[in-house]
Amino acid sequence: MIPPIANQFVAGETPEGAVSRARQIAGRGLNPMVNRLGSHEDEWAAVETSAGEYRRLVDLFGEASFDAAVTIKPTQVGLEFGEDAFRETVDRIVDRASDRGVFVWFDMEEHGAVDATLDAYETLARKHGGGVGVCLQADLKRTRRDAERLADVPGKIRYVKGGAYDRPDGVAFERGARIDRAYRDLLADAFDRGDDGIAVTTHDPRMIEYARTLSDRHGADYEVQMLMGVRENAQRALADEVPVWQYVPYGPRWKRWVMNRTKNDVRFAARAVAGAVAGR
């Protein structure tokens, strides 16, 4: 059983539990995007389990009365076994999702997975005329070129500042101020091009305000994405202005997720404790 503090940030351990939480989130005016926790599966049985659960989620969301999406880590569904295995597995998920009208996101992982992830995204987005999206990390020096490459692909782009991964020297920007500048540049480029499907994925109020300014200047639509359990009041307030999608993790590996989030963000831990105390 997931304890109360962790329950603020993890939506249970099963697909059915995740869908139940997603329904609650939708009832608060937010849009859930569900991820099964885990990555770097190096046993094929684990890949099949993850892929099967995503197909199950797609079926459940296809029957639901609210909008929802799934968001997948490539190394979770076969990339550790090579690109062919990954593509075969993810093709089945996306084909099924397309039939049921459910959007599929590709999370971005280490820098070595970027090419395989973008190739799969581009192929499937063109095949289905949209219906899929991919994450781009502002801290990678290559990302601005990747964004230009994907400008005419009929999908969505989720812009994040970076991932919690070790980077070889020269691959990524290291300083926070430089990453912030790279993030602003990516957003400015996207709005200047008139890209469809811009997802501003950050908890930084400055970046959200910057996106609002760009949207007003260009008359372009965008959405905001945040984590479940983080700045919930801000998410609901933003949802009065723009679509807000909430990243909803679930699964038996919830302990590692909560520990990593607490380790990387002291404020995250403080909010968890404050929320638990307030709920007594």
Backbone as CSV, one residue per row, in Angstrom:
resi,resn,N_x,N_y,N_z,CA_x,CA_y,CA_z,C_x,C_y,C_z
1,MET,0.850,-1.202,0.000,0.000,0.000,0.000,0.884,1.250,0.000
2,ILE,0.511,2.209,-0.811,1.283,3.449,-0.906,0.909,4.372,0.251
3,PRO,1.900,4.856,1.026,1.602,5.724,2.171,1.065,7.081,1.723
4,PRO,0.395,7.803,2.643,-0.262,9.063,2.274,0.650,10.091,1.618
5,ILE,1.881,10.259,2.137,2.758,11.276,1.559,3.074,10.933,0.105
6,ALA,3.478,9.686,-0.141,3.806,9.276,-1.508,2.575,9.291,-2.397
7,ASN,1.409,9.047,-1.802,0.178,8.991,-2.585,-0.157,10.319,-3.243
8,GLN,0.419,11.391,-2.754,0.196,12.698,-3.392,0.853,12.766,-4.762
9,PHE,1.866,11.923,-4.965,2.685,12.045,-6.161,2.696,10.793,-7.029
10,VAL,2.080,9.721,-6.560,2.031,8.461,-7.305,0.595,7.961,-7.329
11,ALA,0.130,7.537,-8.501,-1.277,7.190,-8.696,-1.526,5.689,-8.590
12,GLY,-1.040,5.081,-7.519,-1.302,3.662,-7.329,-0.273,2.779,-8.011
13,GLU,-0.556,1.492,-8.021,0.384,0.512,-8.548,-0.117,-0.213,-9.784
14,THR,-1.375,-0.052,-10.152,-1.968,-0.778,-11.276,-2.539,0.177,-12.307
15,PRO,-2.745,-0.289,-13.549,-3.386,0.572,-14.550,-4.761,1.044,-14.096
16,GLU,-5.510,0.173,-13.459,-6.848,0.557,-13.002,-6.774,1.651,-11.946
17,GLY,-5.784,1.541,-11.033,-5.598,2.595,-10.035,-5.201,3.909,-10.668
18,ALA,-4.356,3.841,-11.683,-3.944,5.051,-12.382,-5.118,5.719,-13.091
19,VAL,-5.971,4.915,-13.692,-7.142,5.469,-14.375,-8.094,6.111,-13.376
20,SER,-8.253,5.483,-12.210,-9.104,6.063,-11.172,-8.583,7.426,-10.736
21,ARG,-7.272,7.529,-10.523,-6.700,8.823,-10.156,-6.810,9.815,-11.309
22,ALA,-6.595,9.351,-12.527,-6.719,10.226,-13.695,-8.124,10.816,-13.771
23,ARG,-9.122,10.020,-13.438,-10.503,10.519,-13.463,-10.688,11.636,-12.436
24,GLN,-10.099,11.485,-11.269,-10.175,12.532,-10.247,-9.490,13.814,-10.733
25,ILE,-8.340,13.649,-11.354,-7.590,14.803,-11.856,-8.404,15.541,-12.917
26,ALA,-9.004,14.777,-13.822,-9.838,15.388,-14.863,-11.010,16.145,-14.258
27,GLY,-11.535,15.619,-13.158,-12.644,16.289,-12.485,-12.261,17.622,-11.880
28,ARG,-10.947,17.859,-11.700,-10.467,19.149,-11.182,-10.057,20.095,-12.306
29,GLY,-10.380,19.738,-13.536,-10.114,20.624,-14.663,-8.752,20.470,-15.290
30,LEU,-8.003,19.421,-14.906,-6.691,19.153,-15.479,-6.768,17.927,-16.383
31,ASN,-5.741,17.762,-17.207,-5.710,16.642,-18.139,-4.588,15.684,-17.731
32,PRO,-4.892,14.427,-17.438,-3.859,13.489,-16.996,-3.094,12.857,-18.152
33,MET,-1.793,12.701,-17.946,-0.943,11.946,-18.858,-0.166,10.941,-18.008
34,VAL,-0.408,9.661,-18.244,-0.027,8.610,-17.305,1.219,7.867,-17.776
35,ASN,2.146,7.680,-16.841,3.383,6.953,-17.102,3.544,5.821,-16.105
36,ARG,3.899,4.631,-16.617,4.249,3.519,-15.738,5.718,3.666,-15.349
37,LEU,5.984,3.759,-14.077,7.338,3.993,-13.603,8.266,2.843,-13.973
38,GLY,9.478,3.204,-14.365,10.475,2.207,-14.730,11.180,2.592,-16.017
39,SER,12.399,2.108,-16.182,13.181,2.373,-17.389,14.293,1.342,-17.484
40,HIS,14.962,1.319,-18.627,16.124,0.439,-18.835,15.812,-1.019,-18.508
41,GLU,14.684,-1.489,-19.017,14.314,-2.887,-18.805,15.237,-3.775,-19.636
42,ASP,15.972,-4.648,-18.966,16.906,-5.522,-19.682,16.479,-6.990,-19.657
43,GLU,15.234,-7.233,-19.252,14.626,-8.554,-19.363,13.375,-8.412,-20.218
44,TRP,13.262,-9.286,-21.227,12.165,-9.121,-22.183,10.795,-9.266,-21.528
45,ALA,10.711,-10.098,-20.500,9.430,-10.255,-19.809,8.972,-8.927,-19.206
46,ALA,9.932,-8.131,-18.695,9.583,-6.825,-18.134,9.127,-5.862,-19.223
47,VAL,9.762,-5.923,-20.397,9.329,-5.108,-21.534,7.891,-5.456,-21.908
48,GLU,7.598,-6.728,-21.987,6.246,-7.156,-22.355,5.221,-6.720,-21.309
49,THR,5.620,-6.766,-20.041,4.706,-6.316,-18.987,4.391,-4.832,-19.143
50,SER,5.431,-4.024,-19.340,5.212,-2.581,-19.508,4.376,-2.292,-20.743
51,ALA,4.721,-2.909,-21.867,3.976,-2.674,-23.109,2.527,-3.102,-22.948
52,GLY,2.316,-4.244,-22.283,0.949,-4.711,-22.068,0.146,-3.755,-21.221
53,GLU,0.784,-3.163,-20.217,0.058,-2.211,-19.380,-0.265,-0.928,-20.143
54,TYR,0.626,-0.490,-21.019,0.302,0.688,-21.831,-0.857,0.402,-22.771
55,ARG,-0.879,-0.787,-23.347,-2.023,-1.128,-24.203,-3.308,-1.181,-23.383
56,ARG,-3.211,-1.671,-22.153,-4.370,-1.696,-21.267,-4.832,-0.281,-20.949
57,LEU,-3.897,0.612,-20.649,-4.258,2.003,-20.386,-4.941,2.633,-21.596
58,VAL,-4.405,2.368,-22.771,-4.997,2.906,-23.993,-6.446,2.433,-24.127
59,ASP,-6.684,1.169,-23.857,-8.056,0.651,-23.929,-8.960,1.347,-22.918
60,LEU,-8.467,1.499,-21.685,-9.276,2.115,-20.637,-9.546,3.584,-20.931
61,PHE,-8.529,4.309,-21.395,-8.733,5.715,-21.704,-9.599,5.897,-22.942
62,GLY,-9.510,4.950,-23.867,-10.357,5.027,-25.050,-11.834,4.936,-24.722
63,GLU,-12.142,4.310,-23.597,-13.537,4.158,-23.156,-13.950,5.224,-22.157
64,ALA,-13.006,6.033,-21.710,-13.287,7.015,-20.657,-14.035,8.226,-21.203
65,SER,-14.659,8.964,-20.288,-15.424,10.152,-20.657,-14.596,11.430,-20.522
66,PHE,-13.278,11.292,-20.350,-12.404,12.448,-20.208,-11.160,12.230,-21.068
67,ASP,-10.479,13.325,-21.390,-9.257,13.248,-22.191,-8.086,12.805,-21.312
68,ALA,-7.277,11.905,-21.846,-6.091,11.430,-21.132,-5.075,10.967,-22.163
69,ALA,-3.823,10.913,-21.740,-2.740,10.464,-22.610,-1.855,9.498,-21.835
70,VAL,-1.031,8.775,-22.560,0.010,7.970,-21.927,1.359,8.532,-22.346
71,THR,2.359,8.361,-21.499,3.691,8.867,-21.792,4.707,7.787,-21.445
72,ILE,5.557,7.447,-22.417,6.350,6.219,-22.393,7.840,6.517,-22.448
73,LYS,8.613,5.785,-21.677,10.073,5.841,-21.782,10.552,4.757,-22.751
74,PRO,11.290,5.123,-23.779,11.727,4.134,-24.772,12.493,2.950,-24.184
75,THR,13.361,3.192,-23.196,14.115,2.067,-22.640,13.245,1.139,-21.818
76,GLN,12.030,1.549,-21.575,11.082,0.718,-20.843,10.394,-0.280,-21.762
77,VAL,10.338,0.054,-23.044,9.568,-0.773,-23.979,10.432,-1.285,-25.129
78,GLY,11.690,-1.634,-24.820,12.459,-2.384,-25.789,13.738,-1.784,-26.302
79,LEU,14.012,-0.510,-26.036,15.193,0.112,-26.628,16.488,-0.531,-26.125
80,GLU,16.480,-1.089,-24.927,17.668,-1.782,-24.428,18.018,-3.002,-25.280
81,PHE,17.046,-3.487,-26.072,17.268,-4.643,-26.945,17.521,-4.228,-28.387
82,GLY,17.647,-2.934,-28.625,17.914,-2.440,-29.963,16.725,-1.713,-30.546
83,GLU,16.998,-0.943,-31.601,15.941,-0.108,-32.182,14.832,-0.930,-32.816
84,ASP,15.159,-2.052,-33.423,14.115,-2.866,-34.050,13.116,-3.365,-33.017
85,ALA,13.621,-3.838,-31.885,12.727,-4.324,-30.829,11.870,-3.190,-30.284
86,PHE,12.492,-2.045,-30.084,11.760,-0.875,-29.595,10.670,-0.461,-30.566
87,ARG,11.014,-0.369,-31.834,10.039,0.086,-32.818,8.872,-0.886,-32.946
88,GLU,9.167,-2.180,-32.930,8.078,-3.157,-33.027,7.124,-3.036,-31.847
89,THR,7.695,-2.870,-30.649,6.857,-2.776,-29.461,6.058,-1.485,-29.427
90,VAL,6.713,-0.364,-29.694,6.025,0.909,-29.583,5.034,1.110,-30.728
91,ASP,5.309,0.542,-31.890,4.358,0.621,-32.999,3.012,0.024,-32.599
92,ARG,3.051,-1.096,-31.895,1.799,-1.743,-31.471,1.026,-0.854,-30.506
93,ILE,1.752,-0.195,-29.605,1.078,0.690,-28.655,0.453,1.879,-29.365
94,VAL,1.222,2.528,-30.241,0.737,3.735,-30.900,-0.373,3.413,-31.894
95,ASP,-0.255,2.311,-32.620,-1.334,1.920,-33.533,-2.640,1.731,-32.765
96,ARG,-2.550,1.077,-31.633,-3.744,0.841,-30.816,-4.286,2.160,-30.270
97,ALA,-3.384,3.021,-29.826,-3.808,4.312,-29.304,-4.477,5.153,-30.384
98,SER,-3.931,5.112,-31.592,-4.521,5.863,-32.690,-5.936,5.375,-32.977
99,ASP,-6.144,4.087,-32.946,-7.479,3.523,-33.182,-8.474,3.979,-32.121
100,ARG,-7.985,4.235,-30.909,-8.873,4.573,-29.794,-8.858,6.062,-29.444
101,GLY,-8.123,6.855,-30.222,-8.119,8.294,-30.012,-7.376,8.739,-28.759
102,VAL,-6.331,7.997,-28.382,-5.553,8.324,-27.185,-4.173,8.818,-27.606
103,PHE,-3.757,9.942,-27.050,-2.472,10.543,-27.398,-1.341,9.806,-26.680
104,VAL,-0.201,9.673,-27.371,0.975,9.008,-26.809,2.169,9.966,-26.835
105,TRP,2.800,10.134,-25.685,4.025,10.914,-25.575,5.227,9.989,-25.444
106,PHE,6.361,10.400,-26.012,7.640,9.756,-25.762,8.436,10.636,-24.805
107,ASP,8.748,10.105,-23.632,9.692,10.797,-22.753,11.081,10.758,-23.393
108,MET,11.929,11.695,-22.991,13.308,11.680,-23.447,14.205,11.248,-22.285
109,GLU,15.154,10.369,-22.591,16.044,9.839,-21.567,17.475,10.333,-21.819
110,GLU,18.478,9.479,-21.593,19.860,9.898,-21.766,20.148,10.345,-23.193
111,HIS,21.239,11.090,-23.343,21.557,11.659,-24.656,21.750,10.576,-25.713
112,GLY,22.194,9.380,-25.301,22.393,8.303,-26.267,21.111,7.720,-26.838
113,ALA,19.975,8.048,-26.226,18.686,7.553,-26.712,17.955,8.560,-27.590
114,VAL,18.546,9.739,-27.789,17.830,10.804,-28.490,17.494,10.420,-29.926
115,ASP,18.462,9.943,-30.685,18.221,9.665,-32.106,17.136,8.608,-32.299
116,ALA,17.219,7.525,-31.548,16.216,6.465,-31.690,14.830,6.967,-31.311
117,THR,14.763,7.794,-30.282,13.475,8.332,-29.838,12.888,9.273,-30.879
118,LEU,13.709,10.175,-31.403,13.207,11.125,-32.399,12.826,10.422,-33.697
119,ASP,13.599,9.414,-34.107,13.273,8.679,-35.336,11.916,7.993,-35.210
120,ALA,11.686,7.353,-34.068,10.408,6.667,-33.858,9.256,7.665,-33.827
121,TYR,9.467,8.770,-33.122,8.434,9.804,-33.061,8.079,10.326,-34.443
122,GLU,9.091,10.688,-35.220,8.823,11.266,-36.539,8.078,10.283,-37.430
123,THR,8.519,9.038,-37.451,7.863,8.029,-38.291,6.409,7.841,-37.894
124,LEU,6.145,7.708,-36.599,4.782,7.435,-36.146,3.892,8.664,-36.271
125,ALA,4.455,9.852,-36.046,3.650,11.066,-36.207,3.212,11.247,-37.653
126,ARG,4.118,10.971,-38.581,3.750,11.093,-39.996,2.782,9.975,-40.399
127,LYS,2.968,8.801,-39.869,2.085,7.680,-40.197,0.653,7.959,-39.779
128,HIS,0.500,8.546,-38.590,-0.834,8.738,-38.031,-1.346,10.168,-38.174
129,GLY,-0.565,11.046,-38.799,-1.001,12.430,-38.948,-1.093,13.157,-37.626
130,GLY,-0.221,12.805,-36.704,-0.252,13.381,-35.356,-0.567,12.283,-34.346
131,GLY,-1.088,12.690,-33.215,-1.461,11.714,-32.203,-0.323,11.283,-31.303
132,VAL,0.891,11.802,-31.557,2.042,11.495,-30.703,2.845,12.767,-30.457
133,GLY,3.630,12.726,-29.392,4.486,13.855,-29.067,5.799,13.356,-28.506
134,VAL,6.781,14.250,-28.436,8.097,13.870,-27.939,8.653,14.991,-27.078
135,CYS,9.517,14.623,-26.146,10.151,15.577,-25.246,11.503,16.011,-25.792
136,LEU,11.800,17.307,-25.701,13.119,17.841,-26.022,13.681,18.544,-24.797
137,GLN,14.978,18.308,-24.524,15.631,18.826,-23.332,16.515,20.026,-23.690
138,ALA,16.232,21.155,-23.062,16.945,22.388,-23.400,18.421,22.337,-23.049
139,ASP,18.795,21.508,-22.080,20.199,21.517,-21.688,21.109,20.817,-22.687
140,LEU,20.570,19.999,-23.584,21.386,19.368,-24.613,21.705,20.382,-25.714
141,LYS,22.958,20.485,-26.082,23.364,21.477,-27.074,22.796,21.193,-28.459
142,ARG,22.429,19.966,-28.730,21.903,19.591,-30.030,20.424,19.944,-30.202
143,THR,19.735,20.300,-29.119,18.275,20.322,-29.139,17.694,21.368,-30.084
144,ARG,18.349,22.509,-30.210,17.786,23.533,-31.101,17.727,23.021,-32.537
145,ARG,18.755,22.260,-32.958,18.738,21.652,-34.297,17.657,20.589,-34.400
146,ASP,17.481,19.821,-33.333,16.435,18.792,-33.340,15.057,19.427,-33.482
147,ALA,14.841,20.528,-32.797,13.548,21.206,-32.881,13.280,21.698,-34.303
148,GLU,14.307,22.220,-34.954,14.150,22.671,-36.343,13.822,21.491,-37.257
149,ARG,14.493,20.361,-37.033,14.239,19.168,-37.840,12.783,18.721,-37.731
150,LEU,12.201,18.868,-36.539,10.856,18.346,-36.293,9.759,19.373,-36.558
151,ALA,10.135,20.542,-37.054,9.169,21.637,-37.165,7.971,21.288,-38.037
152,ASP,8.156,20.467,-39.077,7.037,20.168,-39.969,6.407,18.808,-39.678
153,VAL,6.773,18.187,-38.565,6.189,16.891,-38.186,4.852,17.141,-37.498
154,PRO,3.796,16.429,-37.877,2.458,16.713,-37.339,2.219,16.118,-35.956
155,GLY,3.053,16.471,-34.997,2.876,16.007,-33.628,3.079,17.156,-32.666
156,LYS,3.356,16.834,-31.419,3.572,17.843,-30.390,4.992,17.728,-29.837
157,ILE,5.503,18.853,-29.331,6.810,18.883,-28.691,6.645,19.349,-27.248
158,ARG,7.191,18.565,-26.343,7.228,18.922,-24.926,8.621,19.474,-24.623
159,TYR,8.679,20.734,-24.227,9.954,21.375,-23.929,10.219,21.359,-22.427
160,VAL,11.345,20.740,-22.024,11.765,20.716,-20.630,13.154,21.330,-20.529
161,LYS,13.533,21.724,-19.334,14.879,22.297,-19.163,15.955,21.228,-19.303
162,GLY,15.709,20.051,-18.764,16.710,18.996,-18.860,16.284,17.761,-18.119
163,GLY,17.096,16.709,-18.236,16.819,15.466,-17.544,17.846,15.230,-16.452
164,ALA,17.508,14.392,-15.501,18.406,14.097,-14.378,19.374,12.983,-14.772
165,TYR,20.203,13.272,-15.772,21.127,12.262,-16.288,22.538,12.846,-16.328
166,ASP,23.518,11.960,-16.169,24.906,12.372,-16.346,25.179,12.618,-17.827
167,ARG,25.906,13.686,-18.133,26.217,14.039,-19.517,27.730,14.047,-19.730
168,PRO,28.219,13.484,-20.806,29.646,13.635,-21.128,29.980,15.104,-21.370
169,ASP,31.229,15.457,-21.182,31.660,16.837,-21.409,31.329,17.275,-22.833
170,GLY,30.791,18.471,-22.936,30.516,19.043,-24.244,29.159,18.740,-24.813
171,VAL,28.417,17.843,-24.199,27.106,17.439,-24.723,26.008,18.389,-24.263
172,ALA,26.147,18.900,-23.045,25.061,19.684,-22.451,25.586,20.954,-21.806
173,PHE,24.689,21.938,-21.690,24.986,23.126,-20.901,24.937,22.745,-19.429
174,GLU,25.839,23.303,-18.653,25.951,22.912,-17.252,25.329,23.929,-16.290
175,ARG,25.448,25.206,-16.597,25.009,26.238,-15.662,23.520,26.516,-15.798
176,GLY,22.876,26.770,-14.647,21.443,27.005,-14.658,21.029,28.177,-15.519
177,ALA,21.790,29.277,-15.447,21.447,30.466,-16.233,21.536,30.177,-17.726
178,ARG,22.528,29.391,-18.124,22.682,29.052,-19.547,21.562,28.134,-20.006
179,ILE,21.132,27.224,-19.147,20.018,26.331,-19.487,18.724,27.133,-19.602
180,ASP,18.545,28.087,-18.695,17.359,28.941,-18.784,17.332,29.680,-20.115
181,ARG,18.481,30.197,-20.530,18.538,30.918,-21.807,18.222,29.989,-22.977
182,ALA,18.754,28.771,-22.917,18.467,27.802,-23.971,16.978,27.466,-24.009
183,TYR,16.368,27.377,-22.853,14.926,27.076,-22.797,14.114,28.221,-23.410
184,ARG,14.466,29.443,-23.065,13.766,30.587,-23.655,13.954,30.627,-25.174
185,ASP,15.158,30.315,-25.629,15.417,30.301,-27.070,14.533,29.266,-27.777
186,LEU,14.405,28.101,-27.178,13.567,27.056,-27.780,12.116,27.503,-27.873
187,LEU,11.613,28.097,-26.796,10.233,28.568,-26.820,10.050,29.679,-27.850
188,ALA,10.985,30.615,-27.881,10.887,31.716,-28.843,10.895,31.183,-30.269
189,ASP,11.773,30.236,-30.565,11.826,29.642,-31.908,10.502,28.985,-32.260
190,ALA,9.953,28.228,-31.318,8.715,27.492,-31.581,7.562,28.442,-31.881
191,PHE,7.427,29.500,-31.097,6.342,30.459,-31.336,6.597,31.267,-32.602
192,ASP,7.855,31.598,-32.871,8.180,32.316,-34.107,7.809,31.494,-35.339
193,ARG,8.066,30.191,-35.286,7.737,29.330,-36.423,6.247,29.085,-36.543
194,GLY,5.504,29.368,-35.485,4.081,29.075,-35.504,3.808,27.600,-35.329
195,ASP,4.685,26.921,-34.563,4.509,25.485,-34.350,3.167,25.189,-33.689
196,ASP,2.565,24.085,-34.100,1.392,23.577,-33.391,1.871,22.673,-32.263
197,GLY,1.069,22.551,-31.217,1.387,21.586,-30.186,2.596,21.909,-29.346
198,ILE,2.706,23.160,-28.879,3.805,23.544,-27.997,3.410,23.218,-26.559
199,ALA,4.210,22.383,-25.902,3.960,22.037,-24.508,5.069,22.607,-23.642
200,VAL,4.712,23.557,-22.806,5.663,24.216,-21.920,5.679,23.427,-20.610
201,THR,6.741,22.676,-20.408,6.783,21.729,-19.292,7.796,22.202,-18.265
202,THR,7.294,22.899,-17.268,8.145,23.493,-16.245,7.290,23.898,-15.064
203,HIS,7.927,23.984,-13.881,7.268,24.554,-12.715,7.765,25.970,-12.444
204,ASP,8.585,26.484,-13.331,9.206,27.797,-13.163,8.213,28.885,-13.600
205,PRO,7.703,29.689,-12.675,6.723,30.722,-13.045,7.256,31.697,-14.083
206,ARG,8.568,31.950,-14.082,9.151,32.887,-15.050,9.005,32.357,-16.468
207,MET,9.210,31.073,-16.658,9.109,30.490,-17.986,7.658,30.403,-18.449
208,ILE,6.781,30.143,-17.509,5.358,30.100,-17.853,4.874,31.484,-18.272
209,GLU,5.331,32.501,-17.570,4.971,33.874,-17.944,5.572,34.236,-19.295
210,TYR,6.790,33.777,-19.557,7.422,34.039,-20.846,6.631,33.390,-21.971
211,ALA,6.165,32.171,-21.753,5.342,31.502,-22.765,4.042,32.261,-23.002
212,ARG,3.465,32.785,-21.931,2.235,33.572,-22.086,2.501,34.820,-22.930
213,THR,3.631,35.464,-22.689,3.984,36.648,-23.468,4.163,36.306,-24.944
214,LEU,4.863,35.216,-25.228,5.062,34.791,-26.614,3.742,34.436,-27.278
215,SER,2.874,33.768,-26.533,1.573,33.395,-27.090,0.755,34.637,-27.452
216,ASP,0.753,35.616,-26.550,0.016,36.852,-26.827,0.603,37.573,-28.045
217,ARG,1.927,37.554,-28.165,2.589,38.252,-29.265,2.263,37.603,-30.604
218,HIS,2.238,36.284,-30.630,2.082,35.564,-31.889,0.657,35.035,-32.112
219,GLY,-0.190,35.159,-31.108,-1.537,34.621,-31.241,-1.551,33.111,-31.386
220,ALA,-0.616,32.437,-30.719,-0.459,30.986,-30.856,-0.904,30.277,-29.585
221,ASP,-1.415,29.071,-29.758,-1.854,28.257,-28.629,-0.680,27.465,-28.046
222,TYR,-0.806,27.095,-26.805,0.181,26.244,-26.149,-0.500,25.568,-24.966
223,GLU,0.202,24.639,-24.342,-0.281,24.019,-23.126,0.843,24.015,-22.100
224,VAL,0.491,23.816,-20.847,1.464,23.709,-19.765,1.377,22.301,-19.186
225,GLN,2.540,21.736,-18.858,2.589,20.420,-18.238,3.367,20.498,-16.936
226,MET,2.852,19.843,-15.906,3.520,19.790,-14.602,3.335,18.402,-13.997
227,LEU,4.067,18.158,-12.914,3.971,16.886,-12.211,2.774,16.863,-11.266
228,MET,2.192,15.704,-11.093,1.166,15.514,-10.087,1.743,15.797,-8.703
229,GLY,1.010,16.588,-7.919,1.412,16.855,-6.555,2.315,18.052,-6.371
230,VAL,2.715,18.699,-7.444,3.618,19.841,-7.359,2.891,21.096,-7.855
231,ARG,2.819,22.108,-7.022,2.158,23.387,-7.349,0.735,23.140,-7.849
232,GLU,0.000,22.332,-7.120,-1.362,21.974,-7.537,-2.265,23.201,-7.656
233,ASN,-2.173,24.124,-6.717,-3.009,25.326,-6.792,-2.684,26.137,-8.042
234,ALA,-1.400,26.251,-8.346,-0.995,26.977,-9.548,-1.507,26.271,-10.802
235,GLN,-1.487,24.963,-10.796,-1.974,24.219,-11.958,-3.455,24.499,-12.201
236,ARG,-4.235,24.462,-11.136,-5.675,24.699,-11.304,-5.953,26.147,-11.746
237,ALA,-5.157,27.096,-11.229,-5.326,28.486,-11.658,-4.963,28.646,-13.128
238,LEU,-3.871,28.029,-13.556,-3.462,28.102,-14.956,-4.494,27.470,-15.875
239,ALA,-5.169,26.440,-15.387,-6.138,25.723,-16.216,-7.321,26.602,-16.615
240,ASP,-7.491,27.737,-15.934,-8.521,28.685,-16.348,-8.104,29.457,-17.598
241,GLU,-6.793,29.431,-17.918,-6.273,30.193,-19.046,-5.843,29.312,-20.211
242,VAL,-5.156,28.221,-19.908,-4.613,27.338,-20.948,-4.821,25.891,-20.520
243,PRO,-4.777,24.955,-21.473,-4.844,23.550,-21.073,-3.635,23.187,-20.207
244,VAL,-3.881,22.506,-19.123,-2.812,22.036,-18.237,-2.876,20.518,-18.170
245,TRP,-1.753,19.901,-18.511,-1.630,18.447,-18.454,-0.751,18.075,-17.273
246,GLN,-1.194,17.094,-16.527,-0.480,16.675,-15.323,0.146,15.299,-15.539
247,TYR,1.453,15.222,-15.279,2.216,13.976,-15.423,1.894,13.080,-14.235
248,VAL,1.305,11.920,-14.513,0.755,11.047,-13.476,1.500,9.712,-13.487
249,PRO,2.466,9.517,-12.599,3.191,8.249,-12.557,2.471,7.219,-11.681
250,TYR,2.668,5.960,-12.020,2.103,4.880,-11.213,3.017,3.657,-11.348
251,GLY,2.716,2.642,-10.565,3.434,1.386,-10.718,4.128,0.925,-9.454
252,PRO,4.578,-0.313,-9.435,5.219,-0.871,-8.239,6.568,-0.257,-7.903
253,ARG,7.160,0.509,-8.821,8.461,1.133,-8.547,8.321,2.555,-8.005
254,TRP,7.232,2.815,-7.336,6.950,4.166,-6.855,7.956,4.661,-5.814
255,LYS,8.563,3.770,-5.023,9.485,4.215,-3.972,10.673,4.972,-4.562
256,ARG,11.234,4.431,-5.621,12.396,5.087,-6.233,12.015,6.447,-6.791
257,TRP,10.834,6.547,-7.393,10.382,7.827,-7.936,10.285,8.878,-6.841
258,VAL,9.636,8.537,-5.738,9.455,9.500,-4.655,10.805,9.870,-4.044
259,MET,11.685,8.888,-3.844,13.005,9.175,-3.266,13.832,10.076,-4.175
260,ASN,13.790,9.816,-5.491,14.548,10.644,-6.421,14.015,12.065,-6.473
261,ARG,12.706,12.204,-6.461,12.138,13.542,-6.484,12.498,14.305,-5.215
262,THR,12.451,13.623,-4.083,12.800,14.264,-2.817,14.268,14.664,-2.800
263,LYS,15.129,13.803,-3.310,16.570,14.073,-3.346,16.885,15.265,-4.236
264,ASN,16.195,15.366,-5.367,16.518,16.404,-6.348,15.819,17.726,-6.096
265,ASP,14.823,17.732,-5.210,14.057,18.956,-4.993,13.619,19.007,-3.538
266,VAL,14.339,19.757,-2.729,14.009,19.859,-1.313,12.606,20.423,-1.136
267,ARG,12.227,21.355,-1.994,10.895,21.945,-1.890,9.818,20.902,-2.123
268,PHE,10.093,19.933,-2.978,9.164,18.836,-3.227,8.887,18.098,-1.920
269,ALA,9.956,17.777,-1.176,9.802,17.082,0.094,9.018,17.927,1.090
270,ALA,9.319,19.234,1.130,8.625,20.117,2.058,7.135,20.172,1.761
271,ARG,6.782,20.223,0.478,5.365,20.247,0.111,4.682,18.950,0.526
272,ALA,5.396,17.828,0.371,4.814,16.542,0.734,4.482,16.499,2.221
273,VAL,5.454,16.925,3.047,5.237,16.913,4.495,4.128,17.885,4.879
274,ALA,4.150,19.078,4.294,3.122,20.082,4.627,1.748,19.587,4.243
275,GLY,1.662,18.937,3.091,0.374,18.405,2.659,-0.132,17.320,3.576
276,ALA,0.773,16.463,4.043,0.376,15.385,4.936,-0.108,15.941,6.271
277,VAL,0.598,16.959,6.794,0.205,17.569,8.066,-1.147,18.247,7.935
278,ALA,-1.340,18.962,6.839,-2.595,19.689,6.621,-3.775,18.733,6.514
279,GLY,-3.489,17.515,6.048,-4.565,16.557,5.839,-4.976,15.814,7.090
280,ARG,-4.269,16.009,8.212,-4.605,15.300,9.444,-5.885,15.826,10.058
